[in-house]
Amino acid sequence: MRIRPCPRCGAIAEHLAYHNRYTLKSGQMATVIRCKQRMGTFCDRYGAAFYDLKTPEEKVDCACASE
């Protein structure tokens, strides 16, 4: 897995560490990264179109395709 820079402070990989992992409703795994510089965490999906979306991606794809 390639670690992106911290989206909030821009810290590079040497200041980031694996924190946790969890399973989404769709069955995909999401990784939580800890920023040692900012002392906070962010998800690897942060900034993506589906970040913090409660509706399954399949339903969104279906709704977008029908328009």
N, CA, C and O atoms as CSV, one atom per row, in Angstrom:
chain,resi,resn,atom,element,x,y,z
A,1,MET,N,N,0.840,-1.184,0.000
A,1,MET,CA,C,0.000,0.000,0.000
A,1,MET,C,C,0.883,1.246,0.000
A,1,MET,O,O,1.845,1.340,0.762
A,2,ARG,N,N,0.548,2.179,-0.849
A,2,ARG,CA,C,1.283,3.442,-0.934
A,2,ARG,C,C,0.619,4.459,-0.007
A,2,ARG,O,O,-0.586,4.694,-0.104
A,3,ILE,N,N,1.391,5.054,0.879
A,3,ILE,CA,C,0.846,6.035,1.826
A,3,ILE,C,C,0.947,7.426,1.220
A,3,ILE,O,O,2.026,7.873,0.830
A,4,ARG,N,N,-0.197,8.104,1.147
A,4,ARG,CA,C,-0.234,9.491,0.660
A,4,ARG,C,C,0.202,10.436,1.772
A,4,ARG,O,O,0.154,10.062,2.944
A,5,PRO,N,N,0.625,11.652,1.434
A,5,PRO,CA,C,0.933,12.645,2.478
A,5,PRO,C,C,-0.323,12.975,3.292
A,5,PRO,O,O,-1.442,12.784,2.816
A,6,CYS,N,N,-0.136,13.458,4.491
A,6,CYS,CA,C,-1.262,13.847,5.340
A,6,CYS,C,C,-2.062,14.938,4.626
A,6,CYS,O,O,-1.493,15.954,4.230
A,7,PRO,N,N,-3.374,14.743,4.456
A,7,PRO,CA,C,-4.172,15.739,3.742
A,7,PRO,C,C,-4.374,17.035,4.517
A,7,PRO,O,O,-4.760,18.044,3.926
A,8,ARG,N,N,-4.125,17.035,5.809
A,8,ARG,CA,C,-4.361,18.235,6.609
A,8,ARG,C,C,-3.109,19.078,6.808
A,8,ARG,O,O,-3.180,20.307,6.799
A,9,CYS,N,N,-1.950,18.421,6.989
A,9,CYS,CA,C,-0.731,19.207,7.228
A,9,CYS,C,C,0.347,18.978,6.171
A,9,CYS,O,O,1.344,19.699,6.142
A,10,GLY,N,N,0.158,17.981,5.299
A,10,GLY,CA,C,1.111,17.720,4.227
A,10,GLY,C,C,2.335,16.914,4.635
A,10,GLY,O,O,3.293,16.820,3.869
A,11,ALA,N,N,2.318,16.328,5.837
A,11,ALA,CA,C,3.467,15.539,6.303
A,11,ALA,C,C,3.744,14.388,5.339
A,11,ALA,O,O,2.819,13.762,4.822
A,12,ILE,N,N,5.025,14.116,5.106
A,12,ILE,CA,C,5.409,13.048,4.191
A,12,ILE,C,C,5.459,11.699,4.921
A,12,ILE,O,O,5.286,11.632,6.138
A,13,ALA,N,N,5.695,10.637,4.162
A,13,ALA,CA,C,5.596,9.268,4.664
A,13,ALA,C,C,6.396,8.993,5.933
A,13,ALA,O,O,5.956,8.202,6.767
A,14,GLU,N,N,7.547,9.616,6.101
A,14,GLU,CA,C,8.358,9.327,7.294
A,14,GLU,C,C,7.692,9.792,8.591
A,14,GLU,O,O,8.079,9.354,9.675
A,15,HIS,N,N,6.691,10.678,8.488
A,15,HIS,CA,C,5.954,11.154,9.661
A,15,HIS,C,C,4.604,10.465,9.824
A,15,HIS,O,O,3.813,10.839,10.690
A,16,LEU,N,N,4.340,9.457,8.991
A,16,LEU,CA,C,3.069,8.748,9.027
A,16,LEU,C,C,3.283,7.300,9.427
A,16,LEU,O,O,4.333,6.722,9.150
A,17,ALA,N,N,2.288,6.712,10.080
A,17,ALA,CA,C,2.380,5.322,10.510
A,17,ALA,C,C,1.007,4.661,10.416
A,17,ALA,O,O,-0.025,5.321,10.536
A,18,TYR,N,N,1.016,3.356,10.201
A,18,TYR,CA,C,-0.221,2.577,10.213
A,18,TYR,C,C,-0.843,2.686,11.595
A,18,TYR,O,O,-0.141,2.584,12.601
A,19,HIS,N,N,-2.164,2.893,11.653
A,19,HIS,CA,C,-2.847,3.007,12.943
A,19,HIS,C,C,-3.858,1.890,13.151
A,19,HIS,O,O,-3.866,1.238,14.196
A,20,ASN,N,N,-4.715,1.668,12.152
A,20,ASN,CA,C,-5.804,0.710,12.312
A,20,ASN,C,C,-6.360,0.344,10.945
A,20,ASN,O,O,-5.997,0.950,9.937
A,21,ARG,N,N,-7.235,-0.643,10.915
A,21,ARG,CA,C,-7.901,-1.031,9.688
A,21,ARG,C,C,-9.319,-1.467,10.046
A,21,ARG,O,O,-9.535,-2.051,11.108
A,22,TYR,N,N,-10.284,-1.191,9.173
A,22,TYR,CA,C,-11.659,-1.607,9.426
A,22,TYR,C,C,-12.318,-2.009,8.120
A,22,TYR,O,O,-11.854,-1.649,7.038
A,23,THR,N,N,-13.407,-2.761,8.234
A,23,THR,CA,C,-14.125,-3.257,7.070
A,23,THR,C,C,-15.337,-2.376,6.792
A,23,THR,O,O,-16.105,-2.060,7.700
A,24,LEU,N,N,-15.502,-1.984,5.534
A,24,LEU,CA,C,-16.656,-1.203,5.108
A,24,LEU,C,C,-17.836,-2.143,4.878
A,24,LEU,O,O,-17.647,-3.358,4.809
A,25,LYS,N,N,-19.040,-1.610,4.760
A,25,LYS,CA,C,-20.215,-2.428,4.493
A,25,LYS,C,C,-20.066,-3.215,3.203
A,25,LYS,O,O,-20.608,-4.313,3.077
A,26,SER,N,N,-19.340,-2.666,2.250
A,26,SER,CA,C,-19.148,-3.333,0.963
A,26,SER,C,C,-18.157,-4.497,1.051
A,26,SER,O,O,-18.003,-5.252,0.092
A,27,GLY,N,N,-17.488,-4.645,2.195
A,27,GLY,CA,C,-16.520,-5.710,2.372
A,27,GLY,C,C,-15.087,-5.275,2.116
A,27,GLY,O,O,-14.156,-6.034,2.387
A,28,GLN,N,N,-14.891,-4.068,1.598
A,28,GLN,CA,C,-13.548,-3.549,1.363
A,28,GLN,C,C,-12.899,-3.148,2.686
A,28,GLN,O,O,-13.582,-2.810,3.653
A,29,MET,N,N,-11.584,-3.193,2.707
A,29,MET,CA,C,-10.841,-2.776,3.899
A,29,MET,C,C,-10.401,-1.322,3.732
A,29,MET,O,O,-9.927,-0.925,2.667
A,30,ALA,N,N,-10.561,-0.543,4.780
A,30,ALA,CA,C,-10.094,0.848,4.797
A,30,ALA,C,C,-9.007,0.958,5.866
A,30,ALA,O,O,-9.141,0.392,6.952
A,31,THR,N,N,-7.958,1.668,5.567
A,31,THR,CA,C,-6.821,1.804,6.476
A,31,THR,C,C,-6.825,3.193,7.120
A,31,THR,O,O,-7.071,4.200,6.456
A,32,VAL,N,N,-6.549,3.225,8.409
A,32,VAL,CA,C,-6.435,4.482,9.139
A,32,VAL,C,C,-4.946,4.736,9.368
A,32,VAL,O,O,-4.233,3.868,9.871
A,33,ILE,N,N,-4.483,5.922,9.001
A,33,ILE,CA,C,-3.089,6.321,9.123
A,33,ILE,C,C,-2.958,7.372,10.222
A,33,ILE,O,O,-3.810,8.253,10.338
A,34,ARG,N,N,-1.900,7.288,11.029
A,34,ARG,CA,C,-1.640,8.291,12.069
A,34,ARG,C,C,-0.532,9.219,11.601
A,34,ARG,O,O,0.526,8.776,11.154
A,35,CYS,N,N,-0.797,10.520,11.714
A,35,CYS,CA,C,0.201,11.539,11.400
A,35,CYS,C,C,0.913,11.897,12.707
A,35,CYS,O,O,0.297,12.444,13.621
A,36,LYS,N,N,2.200,11.592,12.792
A,36,LYS,CA,C,2.976,11.869,14.010
A,36,LYS,C,C,3.243,13.355,14.182
A,36,LYS,O,O,3.453,13.827,15.300
A,37,GLN,N,N,3.235,14.089,13.086
A,37,GLN,CA,C,3.502,15.524,13.132
A,37,GLN,C,C,2.303,16.281,13.701
A,37,GLN,O,O,2.467,17.183,14.522
A,38,ARG,N,N,1.105,15.914,13.267
A,38,ARG,CA,C,-0.123,16.585,13.694
A,38,ARG,C,C,-0.787,15.867,14.865
A,38,ARG,O,O,-1.676,16.420,15.512
A,39,MET,N,N,-0.352,14.624,15.138
A,39,MET,CA,C,-0.904,13.783,16.198
A,39,MET,C,C,-2.397,13.507,15.982
A,39,MET,O,O,-3.183,13.528,16.929
A,40,GLY,N,N,-2.768,13.254,14.751
A,40,GLY,CA,C,-4.144,12.916,14.424
A,40,GLY,C,C,-4.179,11.784,13.423
A,40,GLY,O,O,-3.135,11.350,12.935
A,41,THR,N,N,-5.365,11.303,13.114
A,41,THR,CA,C,-5.513,10.202,12.173
A,41,THR,C,C,-6.337,10.631,10.971
A,41,THR,O,O,-7.087,11.606,11.030
A,42,PHE,N,N,-6.187,9.889,9.879
A,42,PHE,CA,C,-7.027,10.068,8.704
A,42,PHE,C,C,-7.146,8.738,7.994
A,42,PHE,O,O,-6.280,7.873,8.117
A,43,CYS,N,N,-8.222,8.584,7.256
A,43,CYS,CA,C,-8.493,7.365,6.517
A,43,CYS,C,C,-7.842,7.453,5.143
A,43,CYS,O,O,-7.692,8.544,4.591
A,44,ASP,N,N,-7.454,6.302,4.590
A,44,ASP,CA,C,-6.855,6.309,3.262
A,44,ASP,C,C,-7.849,6.754,2.193
A,44,ASP,O,O,-7.442,7.083,1.079
A,45,ARG,N,N,-9.144,6.769,2.511
A,45,ARG,CA,C,-10.181,7.220,1.579
A,45,ARG,C,C,-10.467,8.719,1.710
A,45,ARG,O,O,-11.291,9.250,0.966
A,46,TYR,N,N,-9.806,9.404,2.637
A,46,TYR,CA,C,-10.052,10.827,2.875
A,46,TYR,C,C,-9.854,11.629,1.588
A,46,TYR,O,O,-8.831,11.488,0.918
A,47,GLY,N,N,-10.818,12.456,1.248
A,47,GLY,CA,C,-10.738,13.271,0.048
A,47,GLY,C,C,-11.316,12.610,-1.190
A,47,GLY,O,O,-11.441,13.252,-2.232
A,48,ALA,N,N,-11.673,11.331,-1.090
A,48,ALA,CA,C,-12.266,10.621,-2.225
A,48,ALA,C,C,-13.754,10.964,-2.337
A,48,ALA,O,O,-14.363,11.450,-1.383
A,49,ALA,N,N,-14.316,10.711,-3.485
A,49,ALA,CA,C,-15.729,11.038,-3.720
A,49,ALA,C,C,-16.662,10.283,-2.775
A,49,ALA,O,O,-17.717,10.802,-2.408
A,50,PHE,N,N,-16.292,9.073,-2.377
A,50,PHE,CA,C,-17.158,8.262,-1.530
A,50,PHE,C,C,-16.800,8.351,-0.044
A,50,PHE,O,O,-17.340,7.591,0.759
A,51,TYR,N,N,-15.902,9.262,0.337
A,51,TYR,CA,C,-15.514,9.391,1.739
A,51,TYR,C,C,-16.713,9.806,2.584
A,51,TYR,O,O,-17.433,10.737,2.224
A,52,ASP,N,N,-16.929,9.128,3.693
A,52,ASP,CA,C,-18.000,9.420,4.664
A,52,ASP,C,C,-19.393,9.241,4.074
A,52,ASP,O,O,-20.361,9.789,4.602
A,53,LEU,N,N,-19.506,8.491,2.997
A,53,LEU,CA,C,-20.796,8.236,2.370
A,53,LEU,C,C,-21.416,7.010,3.018
A,53,LEU,O,O,-20.767,5.969,3.114
A,54,LYS,N,N,-22.653,7.117,3.462
A,54,LYS,CA,C,-23.327,6.003,4.133
A,54,LYS,C,C,-23.999,5.060,3.139
A,54,LYS,O,O,-24.242,3.897,3.459
A,55,THR,N,N,-24.302,5.549,1.938
A,55,THR,CA,C,-24.936,4.728,0.914
A,55,THR,C,C,-23.877,3.858,0.233
A,55,THR,O,O,-22.798,4.349,-0.098
A,56,PRO,N,N,-24.176,2.562,0.020
A,56,PRO,CA,C,-23.206,1.703,-0.665
A,56,PRO,C,C,-22.847,2.242,-2.057
A,56,PRO,O,O,-23.701,2.794,-2.750
A,57,GLU,N,N,-21.606,2.082,-2.454
A,57,GLU,CA,C,-21.121,2.589,-3.738
A,57,GLU,C,C,-21.923,2.031,-4.908
A,57,GLU,O,O,-22.124,2.726,-5.904
A,58,GLU,N,N,-22.384,0.781,-4.800
A,58,GLU,CA,C,-23.144,0.161,-5.884
A,58,GLU,C,C,-24.452,0.926,-6.148
A,58,GLU,O,O,-24.836,1.109,-7.303
A,59,LYS,N,N,-25.133,1.368,-5.090
A,59,LYS,CA,C,-26.375,2.126,-5.256
A,59,LYS,C,C,-26.109,3.480,-5.896
A,59,LYS,O,O,-26.901,3.938,-6.720
A,60,VAL,N,N,-25.019,4.121,-5.535
A,60,VAL,CA,C,-24.665,5.409,-6.119
A,60,VAL,C,C,-24.350,5.230,-7.601
A,60,VAL,O,O,-24.804,6.014,-8.436
A,61,ASP,N,N,-23.572,4.197,-7.926
A,61,ASP,CA,C,-23.251,3.912,-9.338
A,61,ASP,C,C,-24.519,3.677,-10.146
A,61,ASP,O,O,-24.644,4.174,-11.265
A,62,CYS,N,N,-25.453,2.929,-9.589
A,62,CYS,CA,C,-26.719,2.637,-10.283
A,62,CYS,C,C,-27.528,3.910,-10.498
A,62,CYS,O,O,-28.094,4.112,-11.572
A,63,ALA,N,N,-27.584,4.765,-9.489
A,63,ALA,CA,C,-28.344,6.014,-9.594
A,63,ALA,C,C,-27.696,6.964,-10.633
A,63,ALA,O,O,-28.397,7.645,-11.381
A,64,CYS,N,N,-26.375,6.993,-10.663
A,64,CYS,CA,C,-25.690,7.859,-11.613
A,64,CYS,C,C,-25.838,7.352,-13.044
A,64,CYS,O,O,-25.915,8.148,-13.981
A,65,ALA,N,N,-25.877,6.048,-13.213
A,65,ALA,CA,C,-25.991,5.460,-14.545
A,65,ALA,C,C,-27.390,5.662,-15.129
A,65,ALA,O,O,-27.548,5.721,-16.348
A,66,SER,N,N,-28.408,5.769,-14.266
A,66,SER,CA,C,-29.782,5.904,-14.753
A,66,SER,C,C,-30.118,7.325,-15.190
A,66,SER,O,O,-31.157,7.542,-15.814
A,67,GLU,N,N,-29.261,8.298,-14.876
A,67,GLU,CA,C,-29.529,9.683,-15.249
A,67,GLU,C,C,-29.163,9.963,-16.665
A,67,GLU,O,O,-29.329,11.089,-17.134
